[in-house]
Amino acid sequence: MATEPNGVMPDIRFKPVPGAPAGTSGEVKVTVSAKDVSPASTTFAVTIGEGVDLAAGPPVELSSTPGADLAPPLQVGNVGDTTAHGAVAVFYGDYAFAVSKQHSNCTYSEGRLTSCTFTEDLLADKTYVTKEPLPLKLRPDTEAPGSEWLEIAWVTPAEFEILKKEIARSNPGWFGTPGTGSRLELVEKASIDRAGQVDLDPTNNWTQITVQVTGDNPADLAAIGGSASGAAGTVVPLDLGLKNLGPATIDHGRSGEPTSQVNIQLPPGSSLTEMPEGCVALGGNGQPDHSNPGNLAARGIACWPAGYLFIAGTQATFPVKLRIDEATANATGKVMVVTPYCEDNCDPNYNESNNNADIALNASVSLPVTGVQVGLLVGTGTLLLVAGIALFVLARRRRFNLSAS
């Protein structure tokens, strides 16, 4: 099979033979090969379905403030010639969207709406809307000003079963569990300007709700430093990183970019014993050295919290193990919050006064602290907590060292 001129593999489309009855299923094996590349094969199940054509409603644009209720409409049309026996709306959007009410024919996960299943027949050339608007709201920790998106895709019940199986392979439980309230019903709106069916034109199945968030509700990132003491040759562990003081949560689920970056400058006379997970060495130019990310001779490292959410009131720390090569009094390093990645026109780090925090080794006097500080005293095999802060639990799984209060 030849590739397109830009080198991208073309779509592979299948068409059933004429007269194949709906419900017929089987497996299809596809093998692709190219010059100087070993062939690759995959096998997948195929079911013949009756063709219908669902069409999403028009995009919705709203304006609101953090914590406010929303009431957007939910609409779907049948623009084909065949009655559609049921339809399912699948929702995927920014963290900011929560619900103010649940419905028994919808599913929810971690406070977000994931799907709504409708069993009503959708007649050809008809448009349907839900009997009541979607009971959504913006979370109180939504960044403002900014914009939030919620995408909606309409699929047939048969396609939804396939979709659930596909998503379950990589993210079991993504759809969550059914709600506990009354059913959300579809009713016929006006003429247009279930199992065993497939959508013939998926390009018109999508729509989105866009909310322009007004107000002043930013995020404030603060550096977390630390201190330790020990003789030459001692290895001291420090949890260094940053904390989101809120009031807003940083959400980069749309772009997939890291929510923030923190640079750690080692104190003189110390060296790394291992590279913390989620970190890479800094080069001589002060930038991440991706060509030699595990360089333990580097004088600094760059670290990124895992995931695309940095929940307000949580922190991300990295277990840095420093060897004291030379016991020097008042050896000082730095933890520095780098201007984080930012979507739209948000200002993710409006307060720069706490962007830096000290790393103090063998301090003989108290050093000024501008970020958040954790102190450890390391002696002959003992570890004594001498100063601390209230730690918070991240609401999502993280690969890094996270502490709970």
N, C-alpha and C positions, 0 to 999 in steps of 0.2 A: 504494500500500500504506500503510495507516495504522499509526502507531506505537502502542505500548501506552500506558496512561495516564501512566506515569512518563517517557515520551519515549524509551524504549529500543526499538530495532528488534527485532521478534520473530524467533524462529528461523524459518528457511525449511526445510521438510521435503519430501522427494520420495518418492514411492511408485511402483514400477514397475507397469505394467499387468498384469493377471492373465495368466499363461501366458508371460511373457517368460523365455526360457531363460537360465540362468546363463552368464556369460561374455560376454553381449551388452554392447557398450560404445558410447559416443558422447559428444558434447559437449552441454552445456546452457549456454545464455546467460541470465543473470538481469539484469534492469534494475530499479532502484528509483528512485523519484522522490518529491518532496514539494513543497509549496507554496513558491514563491520559491527553489527549489533545482534546479539543473540535474540531469537524470537521470544516474545512474552505472550502468555495466554491467560485468559480468565474465563470463568464459567458463571453464568447467572440465570436465574429463573425468569421466564417470560409467560405472561398470561394474556390471552386475547380478550379484549373488552369492547363493549359497545361504546362508540364515540359520542361524547357530548362536548359542549363548549361553555364553560363557566367564565364569567368576566367580572372582575372586581369593580367596585364603585370608584368614583373619582377621588383624587387625593384630598385630604382634609388639612387645613392650616388653622392653628389655634394660637392664642397668646395667653400665658398664665404665669403664676408665681409659684415658687417652691411650696409644697404642701397642699396646693389647691386641688379641688375636685375637677375632673374633666368629664365631658359627656359627648364624645364624638359618635356619629352614626356609623353603622356597619351595614354595608350594602353589597349585594351580589346579583348578577343577572345571568340568565340563560340565553345566550345569543346563538345557540345552535337550533337544530330542527328536531331534537329528541328530548323528551322529558328526562331531567336529571333526578335520579332517586336519591336525594340527600346531598349534602355538601359539608365540607369541613373548612373552617378558617384556621390557619396556623399563624401564630404571632411571633415575631422576633424583633426585638428592639433594644433600646438603651436601658440601662439599669434604672433610670429615673422613673419609669412607669411601674406603678403598683395598682392595686385594685381597691375600690371602696366597698365592693359587694361581690359575692361569689354566686355562680350558677351551677346546677348539677350536671349540665351537659357540656361544661367547660372544664379544662384542666389547669392546674396551677402548680408552680414550683418556686419556692423561696419568695413567695409574695408576688410573683409575676404571672400574668396570663399567658398560657402557651397555646391553647387550642379551644375551639368551640365546635361541637358536632351537631348538625341539624338533620333531622330525619324527614323533614317536609319535602314533598315533590316540588321541583322547580320546573314549571311548564316552559315550553319553548317560547322565545320572544317575550319573556316577562322579567320584571325586576322585583327583587325582594329586599326588605330591610328588616332589621330586628325590631321587635315590638317596643323595645326601650333602648336608649343609647347604651354604649359600652360604659360600665361604671368604673372608670379609670381615675387615677389621681397621680400627681407628681409627688415623689418622696420629699420630705422636708430637707434632706441633705442634697437636693439637686443643685448643681452649680448655676449661678446666675450672675450676670447675664449669660445667655447661651442658647442653644437649640437642641431639642431632643427628637429622635425619630422612632417611630414604631411601624414596622412593615407588616403587611397582611397578605398572605397567599391563600387562595381558594383552591382546594383539590377535591376530587371525588372520594367517597368513603373507601373505595378499593385502593386508590392511590395513597390515602392516609395510612392504611395498614402497612403498605410497603415502606412508606416514609418512616414510620415508627421503628420498623425493624432495622432500617439503614442507620438511623440516628443511635439506636440502642447499641450498635456495634462499638461506637467510640464514646458515647455519652449515655450510659444507662440511666434511666430515670429523668431524662431531660424534660419530658412532658409533665412529670409530677403526678398528681392525683386529682380525681374529680372534685368539684366544689360541693358545698353542702346546701346551697340555696335552691330557689325555684329554677325552672328551665328558662333559658333565653330562647324566645321563639322568633321565627321568621314569618313575615306577612307580606302579601303582595303589595307592591307600591303602585305601579302603573305600567303601561306598555313601554317597551324599550325604544328611544330615538335610535342508586346507592350501590350497591355492590355490583361488580361486573362491568363497570363503566370506567372509561379513561377520557381525559380531556384532550381534545384534538389540537387545541391552540393554547399552550401554557403561557404564551407571551402576554396575554391580557389578564392573567390571574392575579397580578400584583397591584397593590396600592400602598399608600403610606399615610400616616398621621404625623404631621410636623408641628411641634409646639415651640414657639419662641418664648423662652423663659426670661422674664423681666425681674428686676430687683437687684439686690446686692448680697450675694451669698457665695463667697469664694472659699477656696481651700487654702490652708496654711501649712506648708511643709517645714518641719524643724529638724535640724541635724541632731543625732544622738552620738555623743562622744563617750569617753571613758578614761579611767586611770588605773594604773597598776604599779606595783613595785616588785623588785626582785634582783638577785645577784646576776652577774654575767653568766650566760649559759642557761638561764631560766626561760621557760616558755610560758608566756602569760596569755590566757584566753580573754578576749574582749568581744562583746556583742555591740557592733557599731552599725549605724544605719540612719534611718530617718523615720519620722512619725507624721501622720496627717492630723493636725490639730483641729481640722474642720473650719467652719461648720459644714463644708460641702465635701462630698465624695467625688473623687476623680474617676471618670469612666472613659476608657479608651477601647471599649468593645467594638466600636464601629470601625476604627482604623487598625486595631490590633497592635498598636505601638505601645512601648512601655509607658507606664504612668509617670515615671520619674527616674532620675539618675542621681546617685550620690558618689562623689569621689573621696577616697580615703588616702591621705598623705601620711606615710609612716614617720614616726619620730626618729631622729638621728640615733645611730647606734643600735637599731633594731632591724630585723628582717622577717619576711614571711616564711613559715614552715610549710604551708600549703595554700593553694588558691581556693578561697571560699566559693561555693556553688553560687552561680549568678553573677560572678565578678570576672573581670579580665584585667590584665596588667595595663598600666598607663605607660605610653612611650615617652621619649624625651621631649616631645612637643606638647605633652600634657593631654593628649587625646588617647582614647582606647586603642591599644595595640592588638588589633585582631590578627596580625600576622604571627604574633608570639604571645597569645593570650595567657599562657600559664607561666610566664617569666617570673620566677620567685626572686630574681635580683632587682625587680622594678622597685622604685621608691614610692609608688602609689598604685592604687587600683580603682577601677570604676565598677559600680555595682548597680543592678536594676532589680526592683521588686518583681516577683513573679506575678503573672496574670495581668488582666486589663482593668481591674478595679483596685482602687486604693480607698477603702472605706474610711469615712471620717471617724476619728477616735481610735484608729489602729496604727500599728507600727510594723515596719519591716526591718529586721536586723540581720547582720551577716556575721557568722562566727569567725572572727579574725584571730589567728594564733600567731603571736609575735615572739620571736626569740630575742632576748636581750643579749646582743653580742658584746656590748660595752656598757657597763653600768654607769651612766652619766646622770648627774642630778638635773632635774627639771628638763628632761628631753621631751619635746613637745611636737606632736603631729596635729593634723586637722581632719575633720570630717566636714565635707562641704556639699550642700545641696546644689546640684546643677539645675539651671532653669529647665524644668521638665517639659516633656513633649506636651503640646496643647492643641486641642481641636477647636475649630471655629475661632471666635474672638475672645475666648476666656482668658482670665488672668489667674493662673493656677497657683501663684506664689506671691501674693500681694505683700506679705510681710517678710522683708529680707533681714530683719534684725536677728532672727534665730537660724539663719541658713548655715552658720558655721559653729562647730563645737570642737573643743580641744581633746586630744589624746595625750595624756600626761603619764610619763614613765618616771618613777622615782622622784616625784615632786616633793620638794622640801618646804614649799609654801603653797598656799591656795592660789590657784590660777583662775582668772576670770572665765566664766562660763556663759556663752551666748546662745547655745542650743540647749539640748537636754543631755544630762551627764549621768553616767553610771560608773561607780568606782569599785575596784577590786584590789585587795592586798594579797599578794602571792608571796609566801615565805618558803619554808622548807617542807614542801609537800602539803601545806594547808591552804585553804581558800576561804577568805573572810570577806563577807559583804559589808562594806563600810559606807556606802551611800547608794541610794536607789531612787526610782521613780515609779509611779503607778503605771503598770503595763496593761495593755489591752489585747483582746483576742481578735485576730482578723476574722471577718465573717466568712471568708473563702479559704480554701486550701491553699497553702503556700509551701514552696519547697524549702524556704529559708527558716532560720531559727526565730520563732515567734513566741512571745511570752504572754501569759494570761495573768490578769490581776487576781 
